[in-house]
Structures are given as C-alpha cells and as structure tokens.
C-alpha cells in the first residue's frame, strides 16, 4: 500500500464534499488527488534519490538556502 492511502483519504473527503453540495471543494480535491497520484508515482520511481527539496519549486528552495 505504501503511500496510496493519501489518495483514499482525499477521495473520502471528496465524497463528503459532494454529498454536502460543496462543488468548489470537490474541484480542489480532484486536483489534489491528481497531484497526490503523480507524487506517489514519482516517489516510487525515484525513491532512492527523492528528497524534500525535490518537491519544492526551485525559487523557494533557493530562498531557504539563503
């Protein structure tokens, strides 16, 4: 299972949002599920070389190092 659980949690929250007529939240959760799936897949593929800095945009990473 690894980190797939996060996608299931987001799907459960999306179901709640849909049942409670929260279309904007549904749309945001759809995006979040896509991003989570991509990041989980990337983490599997590059697990040996993955670091927290890899997920931070380069401009933000540079600011942290200054």
HTML snippet that shows the backbone in 3Dmol.js (N, CA, C, O; Angstrom):
<script src="https://3Dmol.org/build/3Dmol-min.js"></script>
<div id="view" style="width:600px;height:400px;position:relative"></div>
<script>
const pdb = `
ATOM      1  N   UNK A   1       0.833  -1.194   0.000  1.00  0.00           N
ATOM      2  CA  UNK A   1       0.000   0.000   0.000  1.00  0.00           C
ATOM      3  C   UNK A   1       0.872   1.249   0.000  1.00  0.00           C
ATOM      4  O   UNK A   1       0.589   2.182  -0.752  1.00  0.00           O
ATOM      5  N   UNK A   2       1.904   1.301   0.803  1.00  0.00           N
ATOM      6  CA  UNK A   2       2.798   2.441   0.799  1.00  0.00           C
ATOM      7  C   UNK A   2       2.107   3.749   1.117  1.00  0.00           C
ATOM      8  O   UNK A   2       1.581   3.937   2.214  1.00  0.00           O
ATOM      9  N   UNK A   3       2.112   4.643   0.160  1.00  0.00           N
ATOM     10  CA  UNK A   3       1.527   5.960   0.376  1.00  0.00           C
ATOM     11  C   UNK A   3       0.227   6.168  -0.393  1.00  0.00           C
ATOM     12  O   UNK A   3      -0.263   7.293  -0.497  1.00  0.00           O
ATOM     13  N   UNK A   4      -0.327   5.097  -0.925  1.00  0.00           N
ATOM     14  CA  UNK A   4      -1.592   5.195  -1.646  1.00  0.00           C
ATOM     15  C   UNK A   4      -2.742   5.627  -0.741  1.00  0.00           C
ATOM     16  O   UNK A   4      -3.765   6.108  -1.228  1.00  0.00           O
ATOM     17  N   UNK A   5      -2.585   5.461   0.554  1.00  0.00           N
ATOM     18  CA  UNK A   5      -3.648   5.802   1.488  1.00  0.00           C
ATOM     19  C   UNK A   5      -4.069   7.257   1.357  1.00  0.00           C
ATOM     20  O   UNK A   5      -5.237   7.583   1.566  1.00  0.00           O
ATOM     21  N   UNK A   6      -3.137   8.132   1.016  1.00  0.00           N
ATOM     22  CA  UNK A   6      -3.470   9.556   0.934  1.00  0.00           C
ATOM     23  C   UNK A   6      -4.528   9.815  -0.149  1.00  0.00           C
ATOM     24  O   UNK A   6      -5.383  10.688   0.003  1.00  0.00           O
ATOM     25  N   UNK A   7      -4.458   9.055  -1.225  1.00  0.00           N
ATOM     26  CA  UNK A   7      -5.436   9.206  -2.306  1.00  0.00           C
ATOM     27  C   UNK A   7      -6.810   8.747  -1.823  1.00  0.00           C
ATOM     28  O   UNK A   7      -7.824   9.364  -2.149  1.00  0.00           O
ATOM     29  N   UNK A   8      -6.842   7.669  -1.047  1.00  0.00           N
ATOM     30  CA  UNK A   8      -8.109   7.181  -0.486  1.00  0.00           C
ATOM     31  C   UNK A   8      -8.716   8.201   0.473  1.00  0.00           C
ATOM     32  O   UNK A   8      -9.929   8.411   0.468  1.00  0.00           O
ATOM     33  N   UNK A   9      -7.889   8.825   1.285  1.00  0.00           N
ATOM     34  CA  UNK A   9      -8.379   9.841   2.225  1.00  0.00           C
ATOM     35  C   UNK A   9      -8.964  11.027   1.466  1.00  0.00           C
ATOM     36  O   UNK A   9     -10.041  11.520   1.803  1.00  0.00           O
ATOM     37  N   UNK A  10      -8.247  11.480   0.441  1.00  0.00           N
ATOM     38  CA  UNK A  10      -8.754  12.593  -0.363  1.00  0.00           C
ATOM     39  C   UNK A  10     -10.069  12.229  -1.051  1.00  0.00           C
ATOM     40  O   UNK A  10     -10.969  13.063  -1.154  1.00  0.00           O
ATOM     41  N   UNK A  11     -10.181  10.991  -1.519  1.00  0.00           N
ATOM     42  CA  UNK A  11     -11.426  10.536  -2.159  1.00  0.00           C
ATOM     43  C   UNK A  11     -12.577  10.523  -1.155  1.00  0.00           C
ATOM     44  O   UNK A  11     -13.701  10.892  -1.496  1.00  0.00           O
ATOM     45  N   UNK A  12     -12.306  10.100   0.075  1.00  0.00           N
ATOM     46  CA  UNK A  12     -13.353  10.112   1.111  1.00  0.00           C
ATOM     47  C   UNK A  12     -13.808  11.535   1.413  1.00  0.00           C
ATOM     48  O   UNK A  12     -15.004  11.792   1.555  1.00  0.00           O
ATOM     49  N   UNK A  13     -12.860  12.454   1.512  1.00  0.00           N
ATOM     50  CA  UNK A  13     -13.217  13.851   1.770  1.00  0.00           C
ATOM     51  C   UNK A  13     -14.001  14.416   0.591  1.00  0.00           C
ATOM     52  O   UNK A  13     -14.934  15.197   0.780  1.00  0.00           O
ATOM     53  N   UNK A  14     -13.624  14.025  -0.624  1.00  0.00           N
ATOM     54  CA  UNK A  14     -14.343  14.495  -1.801  1.00  0.00           C
ATOM     55  C   UNK A  14     -15.780  13.985  -1.796  1.00  0.00           C
ATOM     56  O   UNK A  14     -16.702  14.720  -2.150  1.00  0.00           O
ATOM     57  N   UNK A  15     -15.974  12.734  -1.396  1.00  0.00           N
ATOM     58  CA  UNK A  15     -17.334  12.179  -1.302  1.00  0.00           C
ATOM     59  C   UNK A  15     -18.179  12.982  -0.316  1.00  0.00           C
ATOM     60  O   UNK A  15     -19.343  13.284  -0.580  1.00  0.00           O
ATOM     61  N   UNK A  16     -17.578  13.321   0.820  1.00  0.00           N
ATOM     62  CA  UNK A  16     -18.275  14.146   1.802  1.00  0.00           C
ATOM     63  C   UNK A  16     -18.657  15.495   1.195  1.00  0.00           C
ATOM     64  O   UNK A  16     -19.784  15.961   1.355  1.00  0.00           O
ATOM     65  N   UNK A  17     -17.710  16.111   0.499  1.00  0.00           N
ATOM     66  CA  UNK A  17     -17.963  17.417  -0.115  1.00  0.00           C
ATOM     67  C   UNK A  17     -19.075  17.327  -1.152  1.00  0.00           C
ATOM     68  O   UNK A  17     -19.925  18.212  -1.240  1.00  0.00           O
ATOM     69  N   UNK A  18     -19.064  16.262  -1.927  1.00  0.00           N
ATOM     70  CA  UNK A  18     -20.110  16.094  -2.946  1.00  0.00           C
ATOM     71  C   UNK A  18     -21.482  15.895  -2.306  1.00  0.00           C
ATOM     72  O   UNK A  18     -22.468  16.482  -2.751  1.00  0.00           O
ATOM     73  N   UNK A  19     -21.546  15.076  -1.270  1.00  0.00           N
ATOM     74  CA  UNK A  19     -22.815  14.828  -0.573  1.00  0.00           C
ATOM     75  C   UNK A  19     -23.355  16.088   0.099  1.00  0.00           C
ATOM     76  O   UNK A  19     -24.560  16.218   0.314  1.00  0.00           O
ATOM     77  N   UNK A  20     -22.462  17.005   0.425  1.00  0.00           N
ATOM     78  CA  UNK A  20     -22.866  18.231   1.107  1.00  0.00           C
ATOM     79  C   UNK A  20     -22.846  19.449   0.189  1.00  0.00           C
ATOM     80  O   UNK A  20     -22.778  20.591   0.643  1.00  0.00           O
ATOM     81  N   UNK A  21     -22.908  19.176  -1.112  1.00  0.00           N
ATOM     82  CA  UNK A  21     -23.031  20.217  -2.137  1.00  0.00           C
ATOM     83  C   UNK A  21     -21.970  21.310  -2.002  1.00  0.00           C
ATOM     84  O   UNK A  21     -22.274  22.493  -1.855  1.00  0.00           O
ATOM     85  N   UNK A  22     -20.717  20.866  -2.058  1.00  0.00           N
ATOM     86  CA  UNK A  22     -19.581  21.781  -1.998  1.00  0.00           C
ATOM     87  C   UNK A  22     -18.773  21.632  -3.283  1.00  0.00           C
ATOM     88  O   UNK A  22     -17.704  21.022  -3.277  1.00  0.00           O
ATOM     89  N   UNK A  23     -19.281  22.191  -4.391  1.00  0.00           N
ATOM     90  CA  UNK A  23     -18.632  21.967  -5.691  1.00  0.00           C
ATOM     91  C   UNK A  23     -17.226  22.536  -5.813  1.00  0.00           C
ATOM     92  O   UNK A  23     -16.387  21.941  -6.490  1.00  0.00           O
ATOM     93  N   UNK A  24     -16.945  23.659  -5.183  1.00  0.00           N
ATOM     94  CA  UNK A  24     -15.598  24.219  -5.265  1.00  0.00           C
ATOM     95  C   UNK A  24     -14.594  23.330  -4.540  1.00  0.00           C
ATOM     96  O   UNK A  24     -13.480  23.117  -5.019  1.00  0.00           O
ATOM     97  N   UNK A  25     -14.994  22.817  -3.390  1.00  0.00           N
ATOM     98  CA  UNK A  25     -14.120  21.898  -2.665  1.00  0.00           C
ATOM     99  C   UNK A  25     -13.910  20.616  -3.465  1.00  0.00           C
ATOM    100  O   UNK A  25     -12.802  20.081  -3.495  1.00  0.00           O
ATOM    101  N   UNK A  26     -14.959  20.123  -4.110  1.00  0.00           N
ATOM    102  CA  UNK A  26     -14.832  18.935  -4.970  1.00  0.00           C
ATOM    103  C   UNK A  26     -13.789  19.163  -6.059  1.00  0.00           C
ATOM    104  O   UNK A  26     -12.953  18.297  -6.319  1.00  0.00           O
ATOM    105  N   UNK A  27     -13.842  20.310  -6.681  1.00  0.00           N
ATOM    106  CA  UNK A  27     -12.892  20.621  -7.751  1.00  0.00           C
ATOM    107  C   UNK A  27     -11.467  20.669  -7.219  1.00  0.00           C
ATOM    108  O   UNK A  27     -10.552  20.146  -7.854  1.00  0.00           O
ATOM    109  N   UNK A  28     -11.272  21.282  -6.078  1.00  0.00           N
ATOM    110  CA  UNK A  28      -9.942  21.349  -5.485  1.00  0.00           C
ATOM    111  C   UNK A  28      -9.437  19.967  -5.091  1.00  0.00           C
ATOM    112  O   UNK A  28      -8.256  19.664  -5.259  1.00  0.00           O
ATOM    113  N   UNK A  29     -10.317  19.139  -4.576  1.00  0.00           N
ATOM    114  CA  UNK A  29      -9.922  17.784  -4.186  1.00  0.00           C
ATOM    115  C   UNK A  29      -9.606  16.927  -5.404  1.00  0.00           C
ATOM    116  O   UNK A  29      -8.731  16.063  -5.343  1.00  0.00           O
ATOM    117  N   UNK A  30     -10.311  17.158  -6.509  1.00  0.00           N
ATOM    118  CA  UNK A  30      -9.961  16.459  -7.759  1.00  0.00           C
ATOM    119  C   UNK A  30      -8.519  16.775  -8.146  1.00  0.00           C
ATOM    120  O   UNK A  30      -7.754  15.880  -8.504  1.00  0.00           O
ATOM    121  N   UNK A  31      -8.158  18.043  -8.071  1.00  0.00           N
ATOM    122  CA  UNK A  31      -6.786  18.462  -8.372  1.00  0.00           C
ATOM    123  C   UNK A  31      -5.799  17.837  -7.388  1.00  0.00           C
ATOM    124  O   UNK A  31      -4.740  17.345  -7.779  1.00  0.00           O
ATOM    125  N   UNK A  32      -6.164  17.864  -6.109  1.00  0.00           N
ATOM    126  CA  UNK A  32      -5.273  17.317  -5.081  1.00  0.00           C
ATOM    127  C   UNK A  32      -5.040  15.818  -5.289  1.00  0.00           C
ATOM    128  O   UNK A  32      -3.934  15.324  -5.069  1.00  0.00           O
ATOM    129  N   UNK A  33      -6.076  15.100  -5.710  1.00  0.00           N
ATOM    130  CA  UNK A  33      -5.918  13.660  -5.954  1.00  0.00           C
ATOM    131  C   UNK A  33      -4.989  13.396  -7.134  1.00  0.00           C
ATOM    132  O   UNK A  33      -4.204  12.449  -7.106  1.00  0.00           O
ATOM    133  N   UNK A  34      -5.074  14.220  -8.161  1.00  0.00           N
ATOM    134  CA  UNK A  34      -4.172  14.076  -9.311  1.00  0.00           C
ATOM    135  C   UNK A  34      -2.733  14.329  -8.874  1.00  0.00           C
ATOM    136  O   UNK A  34      -1.827  13.565  -9.204  1.00  0.00           O
ATOM    137  N   UNK A  35      -2.538  15.410  -8.131  1.00  0.00           N
ATOM    138  CA  UNK A  35      -1.192  15.749  -7.667  1.00  0.00           C
ATOM    139  C   UNK A  35      -0.651  14.647  -6.761  1.00  0.00           C
ATOM    140  O   UNK A  35       0.511  14.259  -6.878  1.00  0.00           O
ATOM    141  N   UNK A  36      -1.488  14.146  -5.863  1.00  0.00           N
ATOM    142  CA  UNK A  36      -1.051  13.077  -4.962  1.00  0.00           C
ATOM    143  C   UNK A  36      -0.654  11.831  -5.749  1.00  0.00           C
ATOM    144  O   UNK A  36       0.360  11.204  -5.444  1.00  0.00           O
ATOM    145  N   UNK A  37      -1.442  11.471  -6.751  1.00  0.00           N
ATOM    146  CA  UNK A  37      -1.129  10.290  -7.560  1.00  0.00           C
ATOM    147  C   UNK A  37       0.196  10.459  -8.292  1.00  0.00           C
ATOM    148  O   UNK A  37       0.995   9.526  -8.358  1.00  0.00           O
ATOM    149  N   UNK A  38       0.428  11.640  -8.839  1.00  0.00           N
ATOM    150  CA  UNK A  38       1.679  11.908  -9.555  1.00  0.00           C
ATOM    151  C   UNK A  38       2.866  11.841  -8.591  1.00  0.00           C
ATOM    152  O   UNK A  38       3.889  11.231  -8.903  1.00  0.00           O
ATOM    153  N   UNK A  39       2.730  12.465  -7.428  1.00  0.00           N
ATOM    154  CA  UNK A  39       3.833  12.477  -6.481  1.00  0.00           C
ATOM    155  C   UNK A  39       4.113  11.094  -5.893  1.00  0.00           C
ATOM    156  O   UNK A  39       5.273  10.739  -5.682  1.00  0.00           O
ATOM    157  N   UNK A  40       3.075  10.318  -5.628  1.00  0.00           N
ATOM    158  CA  UNK A  40       3.281   8.955  -5.126  1.00  0.00           C
ATOM    159  C   UNK A  40       3.990   8.116  -6.187  1.00  0.00           C
ATOM    160  O   UNK A  40       4.907   7.356  -5.875  1.00  0.00           O
ATOM    161  N   UNK A  41       3.561   8.258  -7.442  1.00  0.00           N
ATOM    162  CA  UNK A  41       4.203   7.506  -8.527  1.00  0.00           C
ATOM    163  C   UNK A  41       5.662   7.931  -8.689  1.00  0.00           C
ATOM    164  O   UNK A  41       6.539   7.087  -8.875  1.00  0.00           O
ATOM    165  N   UNK A  42       5.919   9.226  -8.619  1.00  0.00           N
ATOM    166  CA  UNK A  42       7.291   9.717  -8.749  1.00  0.00           C
ATOM    167  C   UNK A  42       8.148   9.222  -7.592  1.00  0.00           C
ATOM    168  O   UNK A  42       9.316   8.874  -7.767  1.00  0.00           O
ATOM    169  N   UNK A  43       7.562   9.198  -6.439  1.00  0.00           N
ATOM    170  CA  UNK A  43       8.312   8.737  -5.263  1.00  0.00           C
ATOM    171  C   UNK A  43       8.684   7.266  -5.393  1.00  0.00           C
ATOM    172  O   UNK A  43       9.778   6.859  -5.005  1.00  0.00           O
ATOM    173  N   UNK A  44       7.775   6.479  -5.938  1.00  0.00           N
ATOM    174  CA  UNK A  44       8.082   5.062  -6.184  1.00  0.00           C
ATOM    175  C   UNK A  44       9.220   4.930  -7.185  1.00  0.00           C
ATOM    176  O   UNK A  44      10.144   4.138  -6.997  1.00  0.00           O
ATOM    177  N   UNK A  45       9.140   5.707  -8.235  1.00  0.00           N
ATOM    178  CA  UNK A  45      10.115   5.613  -9.320  1.00  0.00           C
ATOM    179  C   UNK A  45      11.494   6.088  -8.892  1.00  0.00           C
ATOM    180  O   UNK A  45      12.508   5.500  -9.269  1.00  0.00           O
ATOM    181  N   UNK A  46      11.525   7.143  -8.111  1.00  0.00           N
ATOM    182  CA  UNK A  46      12.800   7.757  -7.746  1.00  0.00           C
ATOM    183  C   UNK A  46      13.046   7.728  -6.244  1.00  0.00           C
ATOM    184  O   UNK A  46      13.649   8.654  -5.703  1.00  0.00           O
ATOM    185  N   UNK A  47      12.594   6.693  -5.570  1.00  0.00           N
ATOM    186  CA  UNK A  47      12.662   6.658  -4.107  1.00  0.00           C
ATOM    187  C   UNK A  47      14.086   6.801  -3.581  1.00  0.00           C
ATOM    188  O   UNK A  47      14.283   7.384  -2.515  1.00  0.00           O
ATOM    189  N   UNK A  48      15.055   6.298  -4.278  1.00  0.00           N
ATOM    190  CA  UNK A  48      16.430   6.370  -3.788  1.00  0.00           C
ATOM    191  C   UNK A  48      16.979   7.790  -3.832  1.00  0.00           C
ATOM    192  O   UNK A  48      17.800   8.156  -2.991  1.00  0.00           O
ATOM    193  N   UNK A  49      16.542   8.593  -4.793  1.00  0.00           N
ATOM    194  CA  UNK A  49      17.104   9.929  -4.931  1.00  0.00           C
ATOM    195  C   UNK A  49      16.143  11.035  -4.515  1.00  0.00           C
ATOM    196  O   UNK A  49      16.474  12.212  -4.661  1.00  0.00           O
ATOM    197  N   UNK A  50      14.985  10.699  -4.010  1.00  0.00           N
ATOM    198  CA  UNK A  50      13.963  11.683  -3.650  1.00  0.00           C
ATOM    199  C   UNK A  50      14.348  12.392  -2.355  1.00  0.00           C
ATOM    200  O   UNK A  50      14.812  11.755  -1.409  1.00  0.00           O
ATOM    201  N   UNK A  51      14.156  13.700  -2.313  1.00  0.00           N
ATOM    202  CA  UNK A  51      14.340  14.459  -1.078  1.00  0.00           C
ATOM    203  C   UNK A  51      13.240  15.498  -0.982  1.00  0.00           C
ATOM    204  O   UNK A  51      12.549  15.775  -1.962  1.00  0.00           O
ATOM    205  N   UNK A  52      13.081  16.062   0.178  1.00  0.00           N
ATOM    206  CA  UNK A  52      12.050  17.090   0.366  1.00  0.00           C
ATOM    207  C   UNK A  52      12.281  18.263  -0.572  1.00  0.00           C
ATOM    208  O   UNK A  52      11.317  18.861  -1.050  1.00  0.00           O
ATOM    209  N   UNK A  53      13.523  18.605  -0.846  1.00  0.00           N
ATOM    210  CA  UNK A  53      13.828  19.729  -1.734  1.00  0.00           C
ATOM    211  C   UNK A  53      13.358  19.454  -3.161  1.00  0.00           C
ATOM    212  O   UNK A  53      13.105  20.394  -3.914  1.00  0.00           O
ATOM    213  N   UNK A  54      13.237  18.180  -3.546  1.00  0.00           N
ATOM    214  CA  UNK A  54      12.797  17.853  -4.897  1.00  0.00           C
ATOM    215  C   UNK A  54      11.360  18.267  -5.150  1.00  0.00           C
ATOM    216  O   UNK A  54      10.973  18.470  -6.301  1.00  0.00           O
ATOM    217  N   UNK A  55      10.556  18.398  -4.097  1.00  0.00           N
ATOM    218  CA  UNK A  55       9.161  18.750  -4.294  1.00  0.00           C
ATOM    219  C   UNK A  55       8.907  20.245  -4.125  1.00  0.00           C
ATOM    220  O   UNK A  55       7.771  20.699  -4.260  1.00  0.00           O
ATOM    221  N   UNK A  56       9.961  21.016  -3.830  1.00  0.00           N
ATOM    222  CA  UNK A  56       9.836  22.458  -3.644  1.00  0.00           C
ATOM    223  C   UNK A  56      10.251  23.150  -4.935  1.00  0.00           C
ATOM    224  O   UNK A  56      11.286  22.812  -5.508  1.00  0.00           O
ATOM    225  N   UNK A  57       9.458  24.117  -5.403  1.00  0.00           N
ATOM    226  CA  UNK A  57       9.874  24.853  -6.596  1.00  0.00           C
ATOM    227  C   UNK A  57      11.261  25.441  -6.403  1.00  0.00           C
ATOM    228  O   UNK A  57      11.628  25.813  -5.288  1.00  0.00           O
ATOM    229  N   UNK A  58      12.029  25.528  -7.467  1.00  0.00           N
ATOM    230  CA  UNK A  58      13.429  25.942  -7.359  1.00  0.00           C
ATOM    231  C   UNK A  58      13.595  27.317  -6.715  1.00  0.00           C
ATOM    232  O   UNK A  58      14.553  27.524  -5.970  1.00  0.00           O
ATOM    233  N   UNK A  59      12.700  28.255  -6.978  1.00  0.00           N
ATOM    234  CA  UNK A  59      12.813  29.583  -6.361  1.00  0.00           C
ATOM    235  C   UNK A  59      12.669  29.492  -4.839  1.00  0.00           C
ATOM    236  O   UNK A  59      13.409  30.141  -4.099  1.00  0.00           O
ATOM    237  N   UNK A  60      11.727  28.697  -4.387  1.00  0.00           N
ATOM    238  CA  UNK A  60      11.519  28.538  -2.945  1.00  0.00           C
ATOM    239  C   UNK A  60      12.708  27.838  -2.306  1.00  0.00           C
ATOM    240  O   UNK A  60      13.113  28.199  -1.201  1.00  0.00           O
ATOM    241  N   UNK A  61      13.268  26.852  -2.975  1.00  0.00           N
ATOM    242  CA  UNK A  61      14.429  26.136  -2.438  1.00  0.00           C
ATOM    243  C   UNK A  61      15.602  27.082  -2.282  1.00  0.00           C
ATOM    244  O   UNK A  61      16.321  27.014  -1.285  1.00  0.00           O
ATOM    245  N   UNK A  62      15.809  27.961  -3.248  1.00  0.00           N
ATOM    246  CA  UNK A  62      16.921  28.918  -3.170  1.00  0.00           C
ATOM    247  C   UNK A  62      16.738  29.875  -1.987  1.00  0.00           C
ATOM    248  O   UNK A  62      17.706  30.205  -1.302  1.00  0.00           O
ATOM    249  N   UNK A  63      15.504  30.318  -1.748  1.00  0.00           N
ATOM    250  CA  UNK A  63      15.233  31.227  -0.639  1.00  0.00           C
ATOM    251  C   UNK A  63      15.548  30.564   0.696  1.00  0.00           C
ATOM    252  O   UNK A  63      16.057  31.212   1.610  1.00  0.00           O
ATOM    253  N   UNK A  64      15.240  29.249   0.809  1.00  0.00           N
ATOM    254  CA  UNK A  64      15.507  28.528   2.054  1.00  0.00           C
ATOM    255  C   UNK A  64      16.991  28.414   2.331  1.00  0.00           C
ATOM    256  O   UNK A  64      17.400  28.350   3.491  1.00  0.00           O
ATOM    257  N   UNK A  65      17.796  28.388   1.301  1.00  0.00           N
ATOM    258  CA  UNK A  65      19.234  28.198   1.454  1.00  0.00           C
ATOM    259  C   UNK A  65      19.976  29.498   1.739  1.00  0.00           C
ATOM    260  O   UNK A  65      21.141  29.479   2.136  1.00  0.00           O
ATOM    261  N   UNK A  66      19.300  30.628   1.537  1.00  0.00           N
ATOM    262  CA  UNK A  66      19.964  31.932   1.737  1.00  0.00           C
ATOM    263  C   UNK A  66      20.006  32.304   3.193  1.00  0.00           C
ATOM    264  O   UNK A  66      20.525  33.363   3.545  1.00  0.00           O
TER     265      UNK A  66
END
`;
const viewer = $3Dmol.createViewer("view");
viewer.addModel(pdb, "pdb");
viewer.setStyle({}, {cartoon: {color: "spectrum"}});
viewer.zoomTo();
viewer.render();
</script>
